[in-house]
Amino acid sequence: MEFSTQTTASLHQIKTAALGVGVFTDGVLTPAADIIDRASNGALRAVVKTEFKAAAGTSIVLRNLPGVTAARVILVGLGAQKDYTAAKHASAERAFAKYCGQASLTEGVSALASTDCADTTLRQRASAAATAVLYALYRYEGTFGKPQSNKPKLRKLALSVTRSQAAEAQKGLREGHAIGNGMNLTRLLGDLPPNVCTPTYLGSTARKLAREFKTIKAEVLDRKRIEALKMGSFLSVSRGSYEPPAFIVLKHTPAGTTARNRKPPIVLVGKGITFDSGGISLKPAANMDEMKYDMCGAATVLGTLRAAAELELDREVIGLIAACENLPSGRANKPGDIVTSMSGQTIEILNTDAEGRLVLCDALTYAERFKPAAVIDIATLTGACVVALGHNNSGLFSKDDALADSLLQAGRQANDTAWRLPLEDTYQEQLRSNFADMANVGGRDGGAITAACFLARFTENYSWAHLDIAGTAWHSGKNKGASGRPVPLLVHYLLGQAA
């Protein structure tokens, strides 16, 4: 996909197959739409007055307008002007890209980013535009027997801006392009079936990224090396499956990094359960197919590292992925088993379906060796977080206020929001065990919080945050598929740390 800026012609003189302009529900035309309206002798105002309500994300096509060179003008609804936000802008860009895809167009020009909206810069709107377009053009094709006929043909998109805005818009487009590519890698990995996207496949994907980008190095540790590290908690989850586990280490190191100028890295840790049956504590059959998405934390790490490498991010980022399956068998974990983690702490397993924290805890212990500036784990960890927050916000837990605030701000900038939940020591009592240092579950009450409290016991020596993405990593129903979240949040956070 090629992104560029269009600065050489007045809007009504731009020759393109599709020109996107925005309209507010209260009848107010954006400056771009006003230019087209005046050039076409009021054609836009007539349509808005009679048939187009301009609800956010809706669109209508006007063809061969008099005085306008573009073959089609796509009026895109922005909602009420007083409520116009970054989220509404992203929705508008997706609607424009969706139309271009459905109409089998190969190129288009969007003037949507030229409209100011609350708390955003042109660079951020340009970034959101590129990300939205790539998101709208994604099609899963991995396991169809025949080529899909609905694959979009859009290859070029330009943003209409002034000459003075071009440099800022180009920076935004570059960032959005990288974020969109990272999101779509994350979505593809999530959407692949679990008999394809195995722990071994995730390891191969990491190695592929290392071949594609010079700044990335990948190492995949097999069972013997994991055993040598004494990751007893992680290995206990993998025992029930024939698929071997993999512990994946990805490093993005900026060019020119030396021992003298190296800063403490930021470490991202991803839960990589490529299929979660619940183990002996078997899940209900309904919707169990969606448990292929239980590796979306791992997929997020791979997508974020890909974006960091494409952007040549001037900050060292390390990705750690503990990948395995959680299946029932004669060798699988049993309720009542006690395992020893890499940290030496023992864990009584009361529920084998609370396996994500068992793999993450050893990865979090491993992260300590890098002397990190911050560690962020990403996991589809608890249904309790979905109950608490639904599908709009990821759950954020941290005892470090500065780290939490940075992540929340990055989420707002990226339109990939999180909500901070408590992480108080009083909840730790729910994890008490009569037979081990801790239990792996703390009961029904506050389930997302006690899961985070469990992880906190392995992160005392560095700054740490936990993102529970169980409610945001994928969509169910007719739009079933991975969402690519929270790649935008994490990339914006990393850009802020590199600045």
N, C-alpha and C positions, 0 to 999 in steps of 0.2 A: 504494500500500500504506500502510495506516494502522497505526502502532504506538502503544501506550499502556501505562499501568500499571494493575493491578487491586489496589486496596488496601482496598476497602469491605466485603468479605465474607470469612468464613472459607472455606478452600479447598473444603471439601466442600459449601458452600452456593452456590458460584459457578455461575450459570446460563450454560452455554455448550455449543456443539455438540461440542467436544473439549477435554479438559483433559490436558495432558502432564505426567507426573511420572516421575522417574528411579528405577532400581533397579540395585544393584550385583550382580555375578556371585556374590559370596560370600554372597548372601541378605540382605545389609544393605539396608534400605529407607532412602531419603533422608528427611529430616524431612517434606517435602511428601507423599511416598508413605505415610509412617506415619500422617499425618492422615487420608488417604483410607482406609487399611486399618482404622483404629479405627472410622471412621464406618460402614464397610461390614461390620463384624463379622469382620474377618480375611480378606476376599476376596482381597486382594493377596498376602498371605503364602501362601495356598493355591495361587494360580496360580504364584508363584515356586517353590514347593516341588515342584510336579508337572509343569509344562510350559514354563516360561519361564526360559531360562538366562541372559538379560540380557547377552549379548555386546554389546560396544560398537556402537552404531548400529542394533541390531535393535529391533523393537517388537512389541507385541501389543495388541489392542483389547478392552476390557471394556465392555460396554454395560449401561445401566440398573442400575447397582450400587445396592443398598439403602442408604439414608442419604446418597446422593450426588446432588446436583442435576444435575451435568453429564450430558449424554446419552451421552457416551463418555469413558472414561478410557483414555488411551494410555500404557501402560507402555513406557518407553524404556530399553534397556540402556545402562549406563554403563561396563561392564567392571569390572575389579577396583578396589575402593575405593583401595587403596594406589597404583594407577597412574593415578588420575583426574586428567587434565590439561585444559588449555584446548582441546587438539585433540579430546579425547573429548567435551568439552562441545559444541563446534561440531558434531561428528558427531551428537550426540543431538538438537540443535536442527534439523539438516537432516532427520533421520529423522522428527521430529514434523511439520515443514512438508511433507515429502513425502507423509506419510499424509493430511494435510488436503487437499493438492492432488489426490491420487488419489481421495479420497472426495467430491470436488466440494463441500467445505465452504466457506462464505464467511467464517467467523470461528473463532477458537480462543483458548485461554488456555494459556500455558506457565509451569510452575513450575520448569523445569529450571535457570534461572539462579540460583535461591535456594540451590542447593547449592554450598558452597565447593569450589574445586579449586585445585591447586597454582599458586602464583605469579600469581594473578589477583585483581582486584577485582570488585565487583559491576558497576561501570561497564564494565569490559572484557568481562564475561560478557554484559551487556545488549547491548553493541556486537556481540559475536560472534553473539548470537541474531538480531539484525536482519539482519546480513550473511548468515547461514546461511539464513534464510527467503527472502530475495530471491534468493539463489543457487539454492535448491531450486525456486523458482517460475519461473525463467527457461525460456523455450521459444523456440527459433529458428523464426521464421515468415517470414523475409524473402523466400524464393523458392518457396514452395509455391503451386500453382495453386488449391488449395482450403483453406479455414480448417481448422486442426488441431483435432480433437475432444478432445484431451487437455490443452487449456489449463487450468491451475488457476484456480479461482474465488475463492481466498482473498484477502480484501481487508482484514481487520482481525485483528491479533494483539495480545494483551495479555500482559504479564509480571506474574505474581502476586508482589508484594513487600509488605513492610510500609510503613506511612506514612512512617517515618523513612528508608526506602531509596528512596522514589519519585523524589526530585530527582536522585539519583545515577544511577538506572536510566534516567531520561529523557534525561540527557546521553549515556549510552551508546547508547541507541536512536537518538538523532539522529546520532551518529557512525557507527553501523553502517548506518543507512539510506543515508547519503551514500556510504559505502564500497561497499555492495551495488549502488547505482545506478551508481557508477563502474565496478565490476567487470562489470556486465551490459552497459554501453556497450562496454567493451573486448571482451567475449565476442562481442557482435553484430558488431562490426567485423571480428574475426578469422574469424567463421563465414561472413560474406558471401563469395560467390564472387569470384574475382579480376577477372572481367569487370564486376562491379558496384563492388567496393571498389578503385577505382583511386587514384592520387595525387590526381586532381581530386576524387574523392569524399571523401578524407580532408580536403582543404582545405575542402570544403563543410560537413563535420561540424564543423570548427573554427569556421567562421563561424556555424553554427547555435548552438553553445555561447555565442558572443559575443552573439547575439540573446536567448538564454534567460537569461543571467546578466549583471547590470550590472557586475560586477567584472572580467569577462573582455573582453579585446580580442584580435582575431585579424587577422593579416596573412598573405597567401599570395603568395609571390614566384614569378613565372613564370620561364621559361627565360632571357629576356633579363636579368632582374634577377639571376638566379643567375650568369649569365655575367659581369655587371658586377662581381660580388663575387670573380670569379676562382676559383670552386669547381671547378677542373679535375678533381679526383678524383671528386667526386660526379657531375658531368656525364658523365664517361667511362662510368659504369655505365648511365646512362639512354640512351646513344646507340643501343643495339640495339633499342629499343622505339618503336612509334608513339605510345604514351601519353606525354604531356609530363610532365616532372618537376615537383614542387612543393616549395618550401621553406617550411614553415609555422612562424609565430611566434605563440605564444599567451602572453598575459600576464594573470595574476590579480593585481590590485592592490587591497589592502584599502581600504575606504572611509576617507577621512580621511588617506590617505598624502600627505605633502608632501615637498619637497626637504629640509626640515629634519629630519623624523622618519623618513625612509626608511632602511631597513636594506638591506645588500647582499642581493640576491635569491638564491634557490635555483633553479638551472637544471636541468631534466630534458631529456635529449636522447634521442629515440627513433629507432631504425632502422625505416624505412618502406618496405621492399621488398615491394610489394603482390603480386608473384609472382616467385619465384626459380627459374628453370630451370637455373641454373648458368652461363648464357651459353655461350660457345664450349666451356668445360670442362663439358659437359652432364652433368646428373645422371642416374642410372638412372631408367627410367620408373616402376618400382614406388614407390608412395607419393609420387610427385611432386606429386599433388594437394594434399598437405599443405603445400606451399610457399606456399600462400595465407596461411599463418600467419606468414610471415617478416616481416610488418608488425606483429607483436604488441608490439614495443617502442614503435612509434608509437601503437598503440591504447592501450597502458598510459599513455602521456603524456596522451592525451585523456581517458581515464577518471579519472586522478588529478587533472587540472585541474578536471574536472567535480565531483569530490568536494570539492576545496578551495573551489570557488565555492559549492557547496551549504552547506558548513559556515561560509561567510564567514570563512575562515581568516585570522587576523591576521598574515600573512607573505606577502610578494611571492614568487610562484612564476612562473617563465617556462618554457614548453615549446617545444622546438625539434624539428622533424621534417623529416628529409631523406627524401622519398618519390619512388620511381620503380620501374620494373620492371627485371629483369635477364634479358634475352632474347638469343638468338643471331641475328645478321643480318650483312649485309655491312658494317655500320657499327659493330658491337659491338666491345668490347675484345677483344684477342687476347693470348694468353700471349706475353710478351716486350715488350709495349707499355710505354712509360714515360709517366706522367702527372705533372702538377704540381699539388699541392694548394694550397688557399687560403693555407696558411702559407708557401708557397714551397718546401717540401721536395718532392723528387721520389720517385716510387714506381715500382719495376719490378713489373709485374703478371705473376706466375708462374702464377697460377691465377685464372681469372675467376669461379670459384665462391666466392672469398673476397672478395665484393663489399661485404658489410656494413661492414667496416672502412673501405672506400674512401668510402662516403657519410658515415659517422660522423666521420671525421677532419676533414672540412670543417665539419661542424656544431659540433664541439668547438672548432675555431678561432674560429668565429663567436661562440660563447658567451663568449669572453674580453672582448668589448666591454661586457658588462653588469657587469664587476667583481664577479663572484659570490662569495657566501659559500661555496658548494659547487656542484659540477656532478656530476650522476649520469647516466650513460648506461645505457639499457636496450635490450638487443638479443638476438634469437635468433641468436647469433653463430656458435657452433661445435658440431658433432657431438661433438668431443672433450670438451666439458663434460658432455654426456649420458653418455659412456662413464665419465667420472670420478665423477660424482655421481648418475647416474640421474635419476629424475623427482621426487624429494622436495625437494631443495634447489636453489635458484638459486645460480650461481657468483658470488662477490663478490671483486673485486680492487680494492685501493687501497693507496697508500703512506702514507695519512693514517690513523693508528691510531684517532684520535678519531672520524673520520667512519665508518670501518669498524665500530667498536664500536657507534655509534649505530644504524647500519643493521641490524646483527645483533640488537641488542636490540629494535628495532622489529619485526623479523621474528618474533621469539619471542612478543612481545605479540600480534601479529596472526595467529599460527598460519600464517605465510607465510614459512617459514624460508629462510635463505641460509647458505652455507658459504664461509669465506674461503680462497682459494687463493693461492699465492705470486706475487709480482710483483717478482722480483729482477733486477737489471741483467745478471746472467750469462746470462740467456735472450736478451738483446738480440742477442747474437752470431749467433743463428740467423736473424736478419732481414737479415744483411749482403748487399749486392748489389755486383757488380763494375761496375754501370752506372748506379746511381741511389743516392740517399741511403738507401734501404731497399727490401727486397722486401716484397710483401704477404703472403707466407706464410713460415713458418720450418720447414717439414717436418712429418712426422707426430708426432714426439715432442713432448709438452707443447703440443699445438696450441691449447688454450684459453688457456694462459699466454702463448704468443708472440703470439696475437691481442690480448690485453690489453696486452702490451708495445708492440705497434704503436700502439695508441691512446694509450698513455702519452706517446709522443713529441710529441703535440699538446696536452698538458695540463699542461705544466711551470709555467705561470704562475698556477695556482689549485689549490684543493683538489678532488680528483676521485675518483670511484669508478665502477666498471664492474660492471653486473649482467648476466651471461650467463644468459638465460632459455630457452635452447634446449630444456632438459629439462622445464621447468615451465609453459610458456606454453600448451600444448594437450595434450589426451588423444587417443590413437590408438585404433583398434579399434572395438568396438561403441559405446563412449561417446565417439566422436570429437567433438571440439569444443574451442573455446578455453576456458581455465581462468579467465581474469581476473586471474591473477597477473602481476606482483607489486604490483597496486594496493593491497592491504591493507598490505603492508610500507611502501610509500612514503607512504601517508596517515598511518600511525602515526608515521613519521619526521617528516613535516611538522608534525603536531600537537605532537610533542616540541620541534621548533625554534620553534614559535610560542608555546609556553607561557612 
